[in-house]
Amino acid sequence: MHLLFDTNILLAIVRSKNYAGIINFLNPENKLVYVSVACEAEIKSIARRSNWGQGRIEKLDNFWMLQLL
């Protein structure tokens, strides 16, 4: 079974101080993760409106890259 992450899960990942730990907690079996286009647009809108720092933007970019592998 695959996973579907919503915006609130992505926010928890980006806000976490332990990126690898939360990813391992949410997806211990390294299953395929889906994120809807609407969720992606929402999280990018939140990032822009909230003026996220470089660290949070990098965490989000890393998450997208991991999903493309």
N, CA and C of each residue as an Amber inpcrd file, in Angstrom:
protein
   207
   0.8450000  -1.1730000   0.0000000   0.0000000   0.0000000   0.0000000
   0.8980000   1.2460000   0.0000000   0.5250000   2.2440000  -0.7850000
   1.2650000   3.4900000  -0.8760000   0.7150000   4.4950000   0.1330000
   1.4130000   5.6070000   0.3040000   1.0030000   6.6410000   1.2430000
   0.6100000   7.9050000   0.4990000  -0.3250000   8.6600000   1.0710000
  -0.7310000   9.9520000   0.5380000  -0.5440000  10.9740000   1.6470000
   0.3540000  11.9190000   1.4400000   0.6170000  12.9570000   2.4370000
  -0.1860000  14.1950000   2.1010000  -0.7980000  14.7660000   3.1220000
  -1.5520000  16.0060000   2.9800000  -0.6730000  17.1630000   3.4570000
  -1.1840000  18.3640000   3.3140000  -0.4190000  19.5650000   3.6590000
   0.0420000  19.5540000   5.1100000  -0.8170000  19.1180000   6.0300000
  -0.4320000  19.1270000   7.4420000   0.7620000  18.2140000   7.7090000
   0.8680000  17.1160000   6.9920000   2.0110000  16.2190000   7.1530000
   3.2730000  16.8810000   6.5940000   3.1460000  17.5270000   5.4500000
   4.3020000  18.2280000   4.8750000   4.7770000  19.3440000   5.7920000
   3.8330000  20.0500000   6.4140000   4.2230000  21.0980000   7.3660000
   4.9790000  20.5100000   8.5540000   4.5340000  19.3710000   9.0550000
   5.2270000  18.7180000  10.1710000   6.6410000  18.3250000   9.7700000
   6.8050000  17.8340000   8.5530000   8.1310000  17.4420000   8.0640000
   9.0450000  18.6570000   7.9840000   8.5570000  19.7270000   7.3990000
   9.3690000  20.9280000   7.2040000   9.7090000  21.5940000   8.5310000
   8.7910000  21.5500000   9.4820000   9.0180000  22.1850000  10.7910000
   9.8840000  21.3400000  11.7200000  10.0480000  20.0810000  11.4130000
  10.7850000  19.1700000  12.2790000  12.2670000  19.5160000  12.3340000
  12.8320000  19.3810000  13.5070000  14.2720000  19.5780000  13.6700000
  15.0310000  18.2940000  13.2980000  14.3160000  17.1720000  13.2570000
  14.9140000  15.8830000  12.9190000  14.2570000  15.3620000  11.6390000
  14.6770000  15.8930000  10.4980000  14.0720000  15.5710000   9.2030000
  14.0800000  14.0630000   8.9430000  15.2330000  13.4430000   9.0540000
  15.3370000  12.0090000   8.7710000  14.4890000  11.1950000   9.7390000
  14.4520000  11.6060000  11.0000000  13.6750000  10.8900000  12.0040000
  12.1840000  10.9120000  11.7120000  11.6670000  12.0670000  11.3190000
  10.2280000  12.1440000  11.0450000   9.8780000  11.3940000   9.7630000
  10.7580000  11.4470000   8.7640000  10.5140000  10.6780000   7.5430000
  10.4850000   9.1870000   7.8670000  11.4330000   8.7340000   8.6720000
  11.4600000   7.3170000   9.0650000  10.2550000   6.9380000   9.9080000
   9.7720000   7.8560000  10.7370000   8.5850000   7.5930000  11.5560000
   7.3360000   7.4820000  10.6760000   7.1870000   8.4120000   9.7370000
   5.9980000   8.4330000   8.8820000   6.0020000   7.3420000   7.8110000
   7.1920000   6.9420000   7.3980000   7.3030000   5.9740000   6.3120000
   8.4230000   4.9710000   6.5980000   8.2640000   4.1600000   7.6490000
   9.3500000   3.2580000   8.0510000   9.6880000   2.1960000   7.0100000
   8.7390000   1.8460000   6.1640000   8.9810000   0.8040000   5.1710000
   9.3650000   1.3810000   3.8080000   9.6150000   2.6900000   3.7790000
  10.0560000   3.3760000   2.5710000   9.1280000   3.1050000   1.3860000
   7.8290000   3.2360000   1.6470000   6.8300000   3.0290000   0.6010000
   6.7280000   4.2710000  -0.2770000   6.1230000   4.0990000  -1.4110000
   5.9130000   5.2040000  -2.3390000   4.9610000   6.2160000  -1.7140000
   5.3280000   7.4960000  -1.7660000   4.5250000   8.5660000  -1.1770000
   3.9710000   9.4400000  -2.2910000   2.6870000   9.7200000  -2.1980000
   2.0360000  10.6120000  -3.1530000   1.6740000  11.9150000  -2.4580000
   1.7200000  13.0000000  -3.2180000   1.2750000  14.3140000  -2.7580000
   0.4530000  14.8940000  -3.8980000  -0.7690000  15.3370000  -3.6010000
  -1.6170000  15.8760000  -4.6580000  -1.0620000  17.2070000  -5.1650000
  -1.4410000  17.5410000  -6.3790000  -1.0310000  18.8160000  -6.9640000
  -1.5740000  19.9670000  -6.1220000  -2.7980000  19.8150000  -5.6290000
  -3.3970000  20.8580000  -4.7850000  -2.5950000  21.0460000  -3.5060000
  -2.1240000  19.9550000  -2.9170000  -1.3180000  20.0250000  -1.6990000
   0.0330000  20.6960000  -1.9880000   0.6310000  20.3450000  -3.1070000
   1.9050000  20.9640000  -3.4730000   1.7340000  22.4760000  -3.6490000
   0.6760000  22.8810000  -4.3330000   0.4130000  24.3110000  -4.5230000
   0.1560000  25.0000000  -3.1890000  -0.5790000  24.3300000  -2.3110000
  -0.8890000  24.9080000  -1.0050000   0.3710000  25.1150000  -0.1670000
   1.2540000  24.1270000  -0.1290000   2.4610000  24.2460000   0.6940000
   3.3950000  25.3090000   0.1130000   3.4620000  25.4200000  -1.2060000
   4.2980000  26.4580000  -1.8080000   3.7200000  27.8440000  -1.5470000
   2.3930000  27.9490000  -1.5290000   1.7450000  29.2190000  -1.2030000
   2.0070000  29.6060000   0.2500000   1.9130000  28.6350000   1.1480000
   2.2060000  28.8820000   2.5690000   3.6480000  29.3520000   2.7260000
   4.5650000  28.6970000   2.0340000   5.9880000  29.0640000   2.1170000
   6.2060000  30.4970000   1.6640000   5.5720000  30.8660000   0.5740000
   5.7510000  32.2210000   0.0290000   5.1330000  33.2720000   0.9560000
   3.9060000  33.0210000   1.4160000   3.2210000  33.9920000   2.2740000
   3.9010000  34.1480000   3.6310000   4.5100000  33.0660000   4.1030000
   5.1320000  33.0850000   5.4290000   6.6080000  33.4470000   5.3900000
   7.1300000  33.7150000   4.1980000   8.5510000  34.0560000   4.0430000
   9.4600000  33.0420000   4.7330000   9.2720000  31.7760000   4.3710000
  10.1020000  30.7350000   4.9590000  11.5680000  31.0140000   4.7060000
  12.3850000  30.6310000   5.6560000  13.8260000  30.7660000   5.5090000
  14.3870000  29.6860000   4.5910000  15.6580000  29.8310000   4.2880000
  16.3230000  28.9040000   3.3770000  16.2980000  27.4670000   3.9000000
  16.4080000  27.2880000   5.2150000  16.4170000  25.9380000   5.7970000
  15.1260000  25.1780000   5.5220000  14.0020000  25.8350000   5.7050000
  12.7170000  25.1760000   5.4510000  12.5070000  24.9130000   3.9630000
  12.9100000  25.8560000   3.1470000  12.7780000  25.6630000   1.7020000
  13.6220000  24.4640000   1.2640000  14.8220000  24.3290000   1.8190000
  15.6900000  23.2000000   1.4730000  15.0740000  21.8750000   1.9190000
  14.4470000  21.8420000   3.0980000  13.7860000  20.6180000   3.5510000
  12.6750000  20.2240000   2.5870000  11.8990000  21.1940000   2.1560000
  10.8160000  20.9190000   1.2130000  11.3860000  20.4400000  -0.1210000
  12.4250000  21.0920000  -0.6070000  13.0700000  20.6670000  -1.8550000
  13.6320000  19.2580000  -1.7300000  14.2350000  18.9420000  -0.5820000
  14.7620000  17.5910000  -0.3580000  13.6410000  16.5620000  -0.3780000
  12.5050000  16.9180000   0.2010000  11.3630000  16.0050000   0.2050000
  10.9210000  15.7130000  -1.2260000  10.8110000  16.7600000  -2.0690000
  10.3970000  16.5460000  -3.4600000  11.4130000  15.6590000  -4.1730000
  12.6960000  15.9060000  -3.9270000  13.7320000  15.1210000  -4.6030000
  13.6710000  13.6590000  -4.1910000  13.4210000  13.3960000  -2.9180000
  13.3250000  12.0000000  -2.4570000  12.1630000  11.2980000  -3.1260000
  11.0900000  12.0180000  -3.4060000   9.9120000  11.3980000  -4.0160000
  10.1320000  11.1000000  -5.4920000  11.0920000  11.7860000  -6.1060000
  11.3460000  11.5780000  -7.5190000  12.2990000  10.4120000  -7.7840000
  12.9690000   9.9510000  -6.7290000  13.9390000   8.8550000  -6.9130000
  13.2510000   7.5210000  -7.1190000
